[in-house]
């Protein structure tokens, strides 16, 4: 195979390395380390190079990288071009790919991360916090919890004051549940919530595989003073803990920055690391470099030593010019450019050297925008070989020290030309931005990586060209960048600081510094930025309006809904005054709608969404959120209309299909609902929320096999998600598969010990299994976690009725009424309980209140109240009304009223009629037995009564059933014509059993 000729860049690199002088001790230590096996105690796994700017850190890093490659090592180089751990991993993968080693698993995970990261935005913006069916605490509100590890739960600063940690934790947990439902894979959830924890093990697996093919793998992290704030903790965990897994022993890490390592973090690991503090060249090294360039005249060498102080970059710059006498030597720290230009006779090259310092980095396109010359491509190759120009694979960058010197010279020499050249570059980047935006919706531009990078550089040159006038514009774009992603915000903060330094604009530089310092904090950074910018003084309102929008968004996500709403109010008020573009106003209205939605003010939410839709029509996300708001407000028909509008724009919008299916299910359109669920799962086959909701539909249509198939599939996708375990357990409960329900709900509680809905559901199952103490234990815990948990309170009231804890039952029923949780049922049960306890005054007062509120289905209670007051005609009227709804119960009430008024003999035909209705009544076996026992006593069928009563008392029985039977028998005992001698002992047996239960479970 014919070997390819080396590229221009390779040839330039070889020549430059061939002339590398100095740092002999450092290079030797690194080479010797490559000769030592990892098991040797002298081997070092980490080298940290540090020293001031211009001291030669990057040159040394490049030399060490070449040394490692000459030993057969696989290497990767990362610098300040990355803004987060995932971006660093992506850079490592690209570096390895250039050496024909592809990290395919890591690349796939990174691609998935980028996709999931922004899908998660939609989840956080429209997550239904509670399934409307089943024992879920809270109401159906949308959760905006935020993404831990991505800055989605930042501190909001003094705007909100103290934050309830439990509230934040609950919001984060609900987000995790929502992401689990959306993605269908716990791995994907972890990928979004803690990307470094999900991605780093993939890196380790790839390194392990690569390590078997090469002697060493060396990772270089340059400009660590900029990347360390977000990489250092990760790198420390990677190398010193098993948090991510095992790092191959033949990996060596080299970091280079201006500061020494953090002693508090790394101080205990001195035995496996080497610090390389770089100072200026020694006199011998300086003389050696000068001699290598032919500079040997002692007066010249002495002057170079004096002027440069041994700073390698300055020594190299002067040495390249090969000064022959003292007149050729100037002050390189102030006039390095003049010194270089003096020895470059070609005026085109002289101009290029200066002009190319203006952009922060160059590729050939940028170079052509700077250099308007026919031979520009050749000049680009020449520029690449200069000693202060670093060729970083795809772009050229001047060394910071040289570039800063050149920029000062250009700015001071001709301010007008400075402005004009930056305007030209800004226009060039602006044109490229327009090209990158072609075919992209304006609301999706920040998703385009190339557009973001071009926009960043365009803004840099505008700041440099228009000193003192473009800060507000730049800060507005900073807010947009932070809204997109914190790592992007870091790039913009750094750009502002560099633009302020280049243009000598103190305000721009200081804002860049403040924002950079704020964004170094992953957890608190975005909230701090929002606080800083929303409180920024000055006449320009745009920045403050956008900042309030950012603040509101993050407050709502962390569960601070009311302060978030206030922030959006501020943002919109300022935005209207500032004349924000329609897209930005639409985003503010959209954000405020989410805040209203979480506060269950659905009318206000729809008003904001109406405005957002009018400002920015035909946006799927806005239309979907309108549908969600209608759905959460309990308006399924209106919700379907909105989802259909979204689907008209994007027929494959899986979320709209799934949510429309839920609404159609609620509307009884079962076939259409199933079709929507099926389509949604064809598009997003592993969407857990859709699988669970389809299981609800199958459950309601009696297709239990299909229901459990969906839940089992969800379990296979997310075996460790507590929400899925709770859903499966609840399905077992509803299917009366109680032991399986206990097991699965127990698993949910193991996964999440404070899972209130799983505890409540398990308590309900224990109740069905007649395990009273276990039922109360679970229900008590659930209510302690969520005191206003209406479903659990209702279940505990039922359990208390079963065991005769009447005061507990009454208190829980009253709490249900106060919460409006099944209030009508609770009112009726409370009246019935008070009657069973003989508390007639209270019972009658509550019954009157229920009548005032038009509580339905209380004919039986009213009939009993009338009989108690011996108002026979009124009792008969209520009983006749009840007959129309419940023939058996109504006939019994009518018989009791007739018997009380006219005697037992007159009621006998009604008792016979009730007996004939019994076989056809919809009763469970227990209720049927109690009714049969009572009817037998009413008809004087004592053998049947005794047989049934014996059976009842032999089985496990409930206090409320026995209390009702005792009350009916007591009333029958007072009916004229009743055989009291026979009935009395049977009533006594029932009362004794009733009281025994109450005594057994007394609190």
ZAMARGU-4260 file (C-alpha; in steps of 0.2 Angstrom, whole numbers, plus 5000, padded with zeros to 4 digits):
<rodrens>
0) 5000/5000/5000 | 5007/5017/4995 | 5009/5028/5010 | 5000/5045/5008 | 5011/5060/5007
5) 5011/5070/5023 | 4999/5085/5024 | 5005/5103/5025 | 5000/5104/5043 | 5010/5088/5047
10) 5026/5095/5039 | 5024/5111/5048 | 5022/5102/5064 | 5037/5091/5062 | 5048/5106/5058
15) 5042/5115/5073 | 5045/5100/5085 | 5062/5098/5077 | 5066/5115/5084 | 5058/5113/5101
20) 5071/5119/5114 | 5070/5118/5133 | 5059/5109/5145 | 5071/5095/5145 | 5068/5089/5162
25) 5049/5089/5160 | 5050/5080/5144 | 5062/5067/5151 | 5051/5064/5166 | 5036/5061/5155
30) 5046/5049/5144 | 5052/5040/5159 | 5035/5038/5165 | 5030/5029/5149 | 5044/5016/5152
35) 5037/5012/5169 | 5022/4999/5170 | 5007/5005/5180 | 5011/4993/5194 | 5027/5002/5197
40) 5026/5014/5212 | 5036/5026/5203 | 5023/5027/5189 | 5012/5043/5189 | 4995/5043/5182
45) 4992/5062/5182 | 5003/5076/5176 | 4998/5094/5180 | 5007/5108/5170 | 5004/5126/5177
50) 5011/5143/5175 | 5008/5160/5168 | 5002/5165/5151 | 5016/5164/5138 | 5026/5152/5148
55) 5024/5138/5135 | 5011/5126/5143 | 5002/5122/5126 | 5019/5120/5117 | 5024/5108/5131
60) 5007/5099/5130 | 5009/5097/5111 | 5027/5090/5113 | 5021/5078/5126 | 5007/5072/5115
65) 5019/5069/5101 | 5031/5060/5113 | 5016/5049/5118 | 5011/5045/5100 | 5029/5040/5096
70) 5028/5027/5109 | 5012/5020/5101 | 5000/5029/5113 | 4982/5034/5108 | 4980/5052/5113
75) 4966/5065/5114 | 4967/5084/5116 | 4953/5095/5124 | 4954/5113/5127 | 4942/5128/5131
80) 4931/5124/5116 | 4921/5113/5127 | 4908/5119/5140 | 4903/5104/5149 | 4907/5086/5153
85) 4897/5079/5139 | 4905/5091/5127 | 4922/5085/5133 | 4918/5067/5130 | 4912/5072/5113
90) 4929/5080/5110 | 4938/5065/5116 | 4929/5054/5104 | 4932/5065/5089 | 4951/5065/5094
95) 4951/5046/5094 | 4942/5045/5078 | 4956/5055/5070 | 4967/5041/5074 | 4955/5028/5067
100) 4949/5022/5084 | 4930/5025/5084 | 4921/5025/5101 | 4904/5020/5093 | 4895/5016/5109
105) 4900/5032/5117 | 4895/5041/5101 | 4878/5033/5101 | 4876/5038/5119 | 4881/5056/5115
110) 4869/5057/5101 | 4855/5050/5112 | 4860/5062/5125 | 4858/5077/5114 | 4841/5071/5108
115) 4835/5067/5125 | 4842/5083/5133 | 4830/5093/5122 | 4815/5081/5123 | 4816/5083/5141
120) 4813/5101/5139 | 4795/5097/5133 | 4793/5085/5147 | 4797/5098/5160 | 4786/5110/5151
125) 4771/5099/5150 | 4772/5085/5163 | 4756/5079/5170 | 4761/5077/5188 | 4747/5064/5193
130) 4738/5051/5184 | 4720/5055/5185 | 4715/5037/5189 | 4721/5028/5205 | 4727/5033/5221
135) 4738/5048/5217 | 4741/5062/5230 | 4738/5079/5224 | 4728/5086/5209 | 4731/5085/5191
140) 4744/5099/5189 | 4758/5100/5177 | 4775/5098/5185 | 4790/5109/5180 | 4803/5101/5191
145) 4819/5105/5181 | 4834/5094/5176 | 4847/5091/5190 | 4864/5091/5183 | 4859/5102/5169
150) 4855/5118/5179 | 4836/5115/5179 | 4835/5116/5197 | 4845/5132/5200 | 4845/5143/5215
155) 4833/5158/5211 | 4842/5170/5223 | 4834/5183/5233 | 4819/5184/5222 | 4811/5169/5231
160) 4819/5169/5247 | 4820/5152/5257 | 4816/5137/5247 | 4808/5122/5255 | 4820/5107/5251
165) 4806/5095/5252 | 4796/5104/5239 | 4812/5105/5227 | 4815/5086/5230 | 4797/5082/5227
170) 4797/5092/5211 | 4813/5083/5205 | 4806/5067/5209 | 4790/5070/5199 | 4801/5076/5184
175) 4811/5059/5186 | 4794/5050/5185 | 4789/5060/5170 | 4805/5057/5161 | 4803/5039/5165
180) 4786/5039/5157 | 4792/5049/5142 | 4808/5039/5138 | 4803/5021/5143 | 4821/5018/5148
185) 4829/5021/5165 | 4845/5023/5156 | 4838/5037/5146 | 4832/5046/5162 | 4849/5045/5170
190) 4856/5051/5154 | 4846/5067/5155 | 4847/5070/5174 | 4865/5066/5177 | 4873/5065/5160
195) 4891/5062/5166 | 4885/5047/5177 | 4877/5039/5162 | 4890/5044/5149 | 4906/5041/5158
200) 4904/5022/5160 | 4903/5022/5141 | 4919/5031/5140 | 4927/5019/5152 | 4921/5004/5142
205) 4928/5011/5126 | 4945/5015/5135 | 4945/4997/5141 | 4943/4990/5123 | 4956/5002/5116
210) 4968/4999/5130 | 4970/4981/5123 | 4977/4987/5107 | 4989/5001/5112 | 5002/5002/5126
215) 4996/5019/5133 | 4981/5030/5132 | 4985/5048/5136 | 4971/5062/5139 | 4977/5080/5138
220) 4966/5094/5145 | 4973/5111/5140 | 4968/5128/5146 | 4962/5120/5162 | 4960/5137/5171
225) 4944/5138/5160 | 4938/5120/5159 | 4943/5115/5177 | 4928/5123/5185 | 4916/5110/5177
230) 4929/5096/5173 | 4940/5095/5189 | 4927/5087/5200 | 4922/5074/5187 | 4941/5070/5183
235) 4944/5068/5202 | 4930/5056/5203 | 4935/5047/5187 | 4952/5044/5193 | 4951/5041/5212
240) 4934/5033/5215 | 4923/5019/5207 | 4908/5031/5205 | 4909/5028/5186 | 4918/5011/5185
245) 4936/5006/5183 | 4948/5017/5173 | 4961/5006/5164 | 4978/5008/5173 | 4987/5012/5157
250) 4978/5028/5155 | 4988/5044/5159 | 4980/5061/5161 | 4989/5077/5158 | 4981/5094/5162
255) 4988/5111/5159 | 4982/5128/5166 | 4988/5144/5175 | 4984/5138/5192 | 4991/5124/5203
260) 4979/5109/5207 | 4966/5112/5220 | 4975/5105/5236 | 4958/5103/5245 | 4953/5090/5232
265) 4969/5083/5226 | 4981/5085/5241 | 4978/5067/5247 | 4984/5059/5230 | 5002/5066/5228
270) 5008/5048/5226 | 5001/5046/5209 | 5002/5063/5202 | 5016/5075/5196 | 5015/5094/5196
275) 5025/5103/5183 | 5026/5121/5187 | 5033/5130/5172 | 5043/5146/5175 | 5053/5155/5162
280) 5067/5147/5153 | 5083/5145/5162 | 5097/5155/5155 | 5104/5139/5148 | 5088/5135/5139
285) 5086/5153/5132 | 5104/5152/5126 | 5100/5135/5118 | 5085/5141/5109 | 5094/5157/5102
290) 5109/5147/5097 | 5097/5134/5088 | 5091/5150/5078 | 5108/5156/5075 | 5108/5170/5087
295) 5124/5169/5096 | 5131/5187/5097 | 5134/5189/5116 | 5127/5207/5117 | 5111/5202/5108
300) 5109/5186/5119 | 5111/5197/5134 | 5098/5209/5129 | 5086/5196/5124 | 5088/5188/5141
305) 5085/5205/5149 | 5070/5209/5139 | 5061/5193/5139 | 5064/5187/5157 | 5065/5170/5149
310) 5047/5169/5144 | 5047/5156/5131 | 5034/5164/5119 | 5044/5180/5119 | 5061/5172/5117
315) 5054/5161/5103 | 5047/5177/5094 | 5063/5186/5095 | 5073/5171/5090 | 5063/5168/5075
320) 5069/5185/5068 | 5087/5181/5071 | 5093/5198/5077 | 5111/5201/5073 | 5115/5217/5084
325) 5107/5227/5098 | 5098/5238/5086 | 5088/5223/5080 | 5081/5219/5098 | 5066/5229/5105
330) 5055/5226/5120 | 5045/5211/5115 | 5032/5212/5129 | 5026/5229/5122 | 5031/5228/5104
335) 5032/5210/5099 | 5022/5214/5084 | 5034/5227/5078 | 5049/5216/5082 | 5041/5202/5071
340) 5036/5214/5057 | 5053/5222/5056 | 5060/5206/5050 | 5046/5202/5038 | 5049/5211/5022
345) 5033/5206/5013 | 5020/5219/5016 | 5006/5207/5013 | 5012/5195/5026 | 5015/5210/5038
350) 4997/5215/5036 | 4990/5197/5037 | 5000/5194/5054 | 4991/5209/5061 | 4974/5207/5054
355) 4972/5189/5058 | 4973/5193/5076 | 4956/5201/5075 | 4945/5185/5075 | 4946/5174/5090
360) 4950/5159/5079 | 4952/5156/5060 | 4948/5143/5047 | 4950/5147/5028 | 4933/5155/5027
365) 4937/5167/5041 | 4954/5170/5034 | 4947/5175/5017 | 4935/5187/5025 | 4950/5195/5034
370) 4963/5195/5020 | 4957/5201/5003 | 4971/5195/4993 | 4972/5183/4978 | 4986/5173/4986
375) 4976/5171/5002 | 4976/5152/5003 | 4995/5152/5002 | 4996/5165/5015 | 4985/5154/5026
380) 4998/5140/5025 | 5011/5153/5030 | 5002/5159/5045 | 4999/5141/5051 | 5018/5139/5053
385) 5021/5154/5064 | 5028/5150/5082 | 5013/5159/5091 | 4999/5151/5080 | 4992/5135/5086
390) 4984/5124/5074 | 4970/5115/5084 | 4965/5102/5071 | 4952/5112/5062 | 4955/5130/5067
395) 4970/5142/5070 | 4972/5152/5086 | 4985/5165/5091 | 4993/5163/5108 | 4983/5174/5120
400) 4999/5184/5124 | 5003/5188/5106 | 4985/5191/5101 | 4982/5203/5116 | 4998/5213/5111
405) 4992/5214/5093 | 4975/5219/5097 | 4981/5233/5108 | 4992/5239/5094 | 4978/5238/5081
410) 4966/5247/5093 | 4978/5261/5097 | 4985/5263/5080 | 4969/5266/5071 | 4953/5266/5080
415) 4943/5269/5064 | 4952/5255/5055 | 4948/5244/5071 | 4930/5247/5069 | 4929/5245/5051
420) 4938/5228/5051 | 4927/5221/5065 | 4912/5228/5056 | 4918/5218/5041 | 4920/5202/5051
425) 4903/5205/5060 | 4895/5206/5043 | 4903/5190/5037 | 4897/5181/5052 | 4880/5188/5050
430) 4879/5182/5032 | 4885/5165/5037 | 4871/5165/5051 | 4858/5169/5038 | 4864/5154/5028
435) 4864/5142/5043 | 4846/5148/5047 | 4839/5144/5030 | 4825/5131/5031 | 4825/5132/5050
440) 4810/5139/5060 | 4816/5155/5070 | 4810/5146/5086 | 4822/5132/5082 | 4838/5141/5078
445) 4846/5138/5095 | 4845/5120/5091 | 4857/5122/5076 | 4875/5121/5083 | 4883/5130/5068
450) 4871/5144/5069 | 4875/5146/5088 | 4894/5146/5085 | 4892/5159/5071 | 4880/5170/5081
455) 4893/5170/5095 | 4907/5176/5084 | 4896/5189/5076 | 4891/5196/5093 | 4910/5197/5098
460) 4914/5207/5083 | 4899/5219/5085 | 4905/5222/5103 | 4923/5226/5097 | 4917/5237/5083
465) 4904/5247/5092 | 4912/5250/5109 | 4899/5255/5122 | 4883/5253/5112 | 4880/5234/5110
470) 4881/5228/5128 | 4862/5227/5129 | 4860/5217/5113 | 4874/5205/5119 | 4866/5202/5136
475) 4850/5198/5128 | 4858/5185/5118 | 4867/5178/5133 | 4849/5176/5141 | 4844/5166/5126
480) 4860/5156/5126 | 4857/5152/5145 | 4839/5147/5141 | 4845/5135/5128 | 4859/5127/5139
485) 4871/5132/5153 | 4886/5126/5143 | 4881/5138/5129 | 4879/5152/5142 | 4897/5149/5148
490) 4904/5151/5130 | 4894/5168/5129 | 4901/5174/5146 | 4918/5170/5141 | 4916/5179/5124
495) 4909/5194/5133 | 4925/5195/5144 | 4936/5193/5129 | 4927/5206/5119 | 4928/5218/5134
500) 4947/5215/5135 | 4950/5217/5117 | 4940/5233/5115 | 4945/5240/5132 | 4927/5241/5137
505) 4926/5239/5156 | 4907/5237/5157 | 4907/5222/5144 | 4922/5214/5152 | 4915/5215/5170
510) 4898/5208/5164 | 4907/5194/5156 | 4917/5190/5172 | 4902/5191/5183 | 4892/5179/5171
515) 4907/5167/5170 | 4909/5166/5188 | 4890/5163/5191 | 4889/5150/5177 | 4904/5140/5185
520) 4891/5133/5197 | 4881/5119/5189 | 4867/5120/5202 | 4865/5138/5206 | 4872/5146/5190
525) 4857/5149/5179 | 4847/5156/5193 | 4861/5168/5198 | 4862/5174/5180 | 4843/5177/5179
530) 4844/5187/5195 | 4859/5197/5189 | 4851/5202/5173 | 4834/5205/5179 | 4840/5217/5191
535) 4852/5226/5179 | 4849/5245/5180 | 4848/5255/5164 | 4835/5261/5151 | 4836/5246/5140
540) 4821/5235/5145 | 4824/5220/5133 | 4837/5211/5144 | 4827/5213/5160 | 4812/5206/5151
545) 4821/5191/5144 | 4830/5188/5161 | 4813/5188/5170 | 4807/5175/5158 | 4822/5164/5162
550) 4820/5167/5180 | 4801/5163/5179 | 4805/5147/5169 | 4817/5140/5182 | 4807/5145/5197
555) 4792/5136/5190 | 4803/5121/5186 | 4809/5120/5204 | 4791/5120/5211 | 4791/5139/5216
560) 4775/5142/5205 | 4769/5159/5213 | 4786/5167/5212 | 4788/5160/5195 | 4772/5168/5190
565) 4777/5185/5197 | 4793/5184/5187 | 4784/5181/5171 | 4772/5195/5175 | 4787/5207/5177
570) 4795/5200/5161 | 4779/5203/5151 | 4776/5220/5158 | 4794/5225/5153 | 4793/5216/5136
575) 4777/5225/5131 | 4786/5242/5135 | 4802/5236/5126 | 4793/5231/5111 | 4800/5213/5111
580) 4799/5203/5095 | 4784/5193/5093 | 4793/5176/5096 | 4800/5182/5113 | 4783/5189/5118
585) 4775/5172/5114 | 4788/5163/5124 | 4785/5174/5139 | 4766/5171/5137 | 4769/5152/5135
590) 4780/5152/5151 | 4767/5161/5161 | 4754/5149/5155 | 4764/5135/5162 | 4765/5144/5179
595) 4746/5147/5179 | 4744/5129/5174 | 4754/5122/5189 | 4743/5133/5200 | 4728/5126/5192
600) 4722/5142/5185 | 4717/5135/5169 | 4707/5149/5163 | 4722/5161/5165 | 4733/5148/5157
605) 4722/5147/5141 | 4722/5166/5140 | 4741/5166/5139 | 4741/5152/5127 | 4729/5161/5116
610) 4740/5176/5116 | 4756/5165/5112 | 4746/5156/5098 | 4741/5173/5091 | 4759/5180/5092
615) 4767/5164/5085 | 4754/5154/5076 | 4756/5136/5070 | 4768/5130/5083 | 4766/5112/5088
620) 4772/5115/5106 | 4760/5129/5110 | 4745/5119/5102 | 4750/5104/5112 | 4751/5114/5128
625) 4734/5121/5125 | 4727/5103/5123 | 4736/5098/5139 | 4729/5113/5148 | 4711/5109/5143
630) 4714/5091/5147 | 4720/5095/5165 | 4705/5107/5167 | 4694/5092/5164 | 4688/5098/5147
635) 4692/5083/5136 | 4682/5088/5121 | 4691/5105/5119 | 4707/5096/5122 | 4704/5085/5108
640) 4702/5100/5096 | 4718/5107/5101 | 4728/5091/5099 | 4720/5089/5082 | 4727/5106/5077
645) 4744/5100/5083 | 4743/5084/5073 | 4738/5094/5058 | 4755/5102/5058 | 4764/5086/5064
650) 4754/5070/5061 | 4768/5060/5070 | 4768/5071/5086 | 4767/5056/5098 | 4763/5067/5113
655) 4748/5074/5105 | 4742/5057/5099 | 4744/5050/5117 | 4735/5064/5125 | 4721/5064/5113
660) 4719/5045/5116 | 4718/5049/5135 | 4704/5062/5131 | 4695/5050/5120 | 4695/5037/5133
665) 4687/5050/5145 | 4674/5053/5132 | 4670/5035/5130 | 4677/5034/5112 | 4686/5018/5116
670) 4690/5012/5099 | 4697/5029/5093 | 4707/5030/5109 | 4715/5013/5106 | 4719/5018/5088
675) 4728/5034/5095 | 4737/5024/5108 | 4743/5012/5095 | 4749/5025/5083 | 4758/5034/5097
680) 4767/5018/5102 | 4771/5015/5084 | 4781/5031/5084 | 4788/5031/5102 | 4787/5012/5106
685) 4795/5014/5123 | 4785/5028/5130 | 4781/5022/5147 | 4767/5035/5150 | 4758/5030/5134
690) 4760/5011/5139 | 4753/5014/5156 | 4738/5025/5149 | 4734/5012/5136 | 4734/4999/5150
695) 4721/5009/5159 | 4710/5009/5143 | 4712/4990/5142 | 4708/4988/5160 | 4692/4998/5159
700) 4686/4988/5144 | 4689/4972/5154 | 4704/4967/5143 | 4715/4962/5158 | 4727/4952/5148
705) 4731/4966/5136 | 4732/4978/5151 | 4745/4968/5160 | 4755/4965/5144 | 4757/4984/5143
710) 4762/4985/5161 | 4774/4971/5160 | 4782/4979/5145 | 4784/4995/5154 | 4792/4985/5169
715) 4804/4977/5157 | 4809/4994/5150 | 4810/5002/5168 | 4812/4988/5181 | 4818/5000/5194
720) 4806/5014/5192 | 4794/5015/5207 | 4780/5023/5197 | 4779/5008/5185 | 4779/4996/5200
725) 4765/5006/5208 | 4755/5006/5192 | 4757/4987/5191 | 4753/4985/5209 | 4737/4996/5207
730) 4732/4986/5192 | 4733/4970/5202 | 4723/4978/5216 | 4709/4983/5204 | 4710/4965/5196
735) 4707/4958/5214 | 4724/4949/5213 | 4728/4955/5230 | 4744/4946/5235 | 4752/4950/5219
740) 4747/4968/5222 | 4755/4968/5239 | 4771/4961/5232 | 4772/4974/5218 | 4767/4989/5228
745) 4780/4983/5241 | 4793/4984/5228 | 4788/5001/5223 | 4790/5006/5242 | 4807/4998/5242
750) 4812/5008/5227 | 4805/5024/5235 | 4801/5023/5253 | 4792/5039/5254 | 4780/5035/5239
755) 4764/5040/5246 | 4752/5033/5232 | 4760/5016/5233 | 4759/5016/5252 | 4740/5021/5251
760) 4737/5008/5237 | 4745/4994/5247 | 4735/5000/5263 | 4719/4998/5252 | 4725/4980/5247
765) 4728/4976/5266 | 4711/4982/5269 | 4704/4970/5256 | 4714/4956/5264 | 4707/4961/5281
770) 4724/4965/5288 | 4718/4980/5298 | 4734/4985/5307 | 4744/4984/5291 | 4731/4994/5282
775) 4732/5008/5295 | 4751/5008/5295 | 4752/5011/5276 | 4738/5023/5276 | 4745/5033/5291
780) 4762/5034/5282 | 4754/5040/5266 | 4744/5053/5275 | 4759/5059/5285 | 4768/5062/5269
785) 4754/5070/5260 | 4742/5077/5274 | 4729/5082/5261 | 4728/5066/5252 | 4710/5064/5249
790) 4710/5046/5242 | 4720/5039/5256 | 4709/5048/5269 | 4694/5040/5261 | 4702/5023/5262
795) 4707/5026/5280 | 4689/5031/5284 | 4683/5015/5276 | 4695/5005/5286 | 4690/5014/5302
800) 4672/5010/5299 | 4676/4991/5296 | 4684/4990/5314 | 4673/5002/5323 | 4685/5017/5325
805) 4671/5029/5324 | 4679/5045/5329 | 4694/5042/5317 | 4682/5038/5303 | 4671/5053/5306
810) 4687/5064/5306 | 4693/5057/5290 | 4676/5059/5282 | 4676/5077/5287 | 4693/5080/5280
815) 4687/5072/5264 | 4673/5084/5263 | 4684/5099/5267 | 4696/5094/5253 | 4681/5090/5241
820) 4688/5073/5239 | 4673/5062/5235 | 4663/5074/5246 | 4646/5068/5242 | 4651/5050/5247
825) 4659/5057/5263 | 4644/5067/5268 | 4632/5052/5266 | 4644/5040/5275 | 4646/5053/5289
830) 4627/5054/5291 | 4625/5035/5291 | 4639/5033/5304 | 4631/5046/5316 | 4615/5036/5314
835) 4623/5020/5318 | 4631/5028/5333 | 4614/5035/5339 | 4620/5053/5337 | 4604/5058/5330
840) 4605/5077/5332 | 4621/5078/5323 | 4615/5066/5310 | 4600/5076/5306 | 4610/5092/5306
845) 4622/5085/5293 | 4608/5078/5283 | 4599/5095/5282 | 4616/5102/5276 | 4617/5089/5263
850) 4600/5093/5257 | 4604/5111/5256 | 4619/5106/5245 | 4608/5095/5234 | 4619/5080/5238
855) 4611/5065/5228 | 4606/5048/5233 | 4602/5051/5251 | 4584/5044/5250 | 4589/5029/5262
860) 4596/5041/5275 | 4581/5053/5274 | 4569/5038/5275 | 4578/5032/5291 | 4577/5049/5298
865) 4559/5051/5295 | 4556/5034/5303 | 4566/5039/5318 | 4555/5054/5320 | 4539/5043/5317
870) 4535/5053/5301 | 4528/5038/5292 | 4521/5047/5277 | 4537/5056/5273 | 4547/5040/5276
875) 4536/5031/5264 | 4538/5045/5251 | 4557/5044/5252 | 4556/5025/5251 | 4545/5025/5235
880) 4558/5037/5227 | 4572/5025/5232 | 4562/5010/5224 | 4565/5018/5207 | 4583/5018/5209
885) 4587/5004/5221 | 4572/4992/5221 | 4578/4980/5235 | 4584/4994/5247 | 4568/5005/5243
890) 4556/4990/5246 | 4565/4987/5263 | 4563/5005/5268 | 4545/5005/5263 | 4542/4989/5273
895) 4550/4997/5288 | 4539/5013/5286 | 4523/5003/5284 | 4527/4991/5298 | 4531/5006/5310
900) 4515/5014/5305 | 4502/5000/5302 | 4511/4985/5310 | 4521/4970/5305 | 4507/4961/5296
905) 4503/4975/5285 | 4521/4975/5279 | 4522/4957/5276 | 4518/4958/5257 | 4532/4971/5256
910) 4544/4959/5265 | 4539/4945/5253 | 4543/4957/5238 | 4560/4961/5245 | 4563/4942/5247
915) 4559/4940/5229 | 4570/4954/5224 | 4585/4948/5233 | 4592/4935/5220 | 4592/4948/5207
920) 4601/4962/5217 | 4618/4967/5213 | 4626/4963/5230 | 4642/4954/5235 | 4641/4938/5245
925) 4643/4947/5262 | 4629/4960/5259 | 4618/4946/5252 | 4620/4936/5268 | 4616/4951/5279
930) 4601/4956/5269 | 4595/4938/5269 | 4597/4937/5288 | 4587/4953/5291 | 4573/4948/5279
935) 4572/4931/5287 | 4570/4939/5304 | 4556/4951/5297 | 4547/4936/5290 | 4549/4926/5306
940) 4559/4913/5296 | 4569/4909/5312 | 4578/4893/5305 | 4584/4903/5290 | 4589/4918/5301
945) 4599/4907/5313 | 4608/4897/5299 | 4613/4913/5290 | 4617/4922/5307 | 4628/4908/5312
950) 4637/4909/5295 | 4640/4927/5297 | 4647/4927/5315 | 4658/4912/5310 | 4666/4922/5296
955) 4677/4938/5298 | 4664/4952/5299 | 4665/4971/5298 | 4659/4983/5312 | 4649/4994/5300
960) 4639/4979/5293 | 4635/4973/5310 | 4631/4990/5316 | 4618/4992/5301 | 4611/4975/5304
965) 4609/4979/5323 | 4601/4996/5319 | 4588/4987/5307 | 4585/4973/5319 | 4582/4986/5333
970) 4570/4996/5322 | 4561/4979/5318 | 4560/4975/5337 | 4549/4991/5339 | 4538/4987/5325
975) 4520/4982/5331 | 4517/4963/5329 | 4536/4958/5329 | 4540/4942/5339 | 4551/4951/5351
980) 4555/4936/5361 | 4563/4927/5346 | 4571/4942/5339 | 4579/4949/5355 | 4592/4936/5357
985) 4597/4937/5339 | 4599/4955/5340 | 4610/4953/5356 | 4621/4941/5347 | 4624/4954/5333
990) 4627/4968/5345 | 4639/4958/5355 | 4649/4954/5339 | 4648/4972/5334 | 4655/4978/5351
995) 4668/4965/5351 | 4676/4971/5335 | 4676/4989/5342 | 4684/4983/5358 | 4697/4973/5349
1000) 4703/4988/5338 | 4700/5002/5350 | 4714/5015/5349
</rodrens>
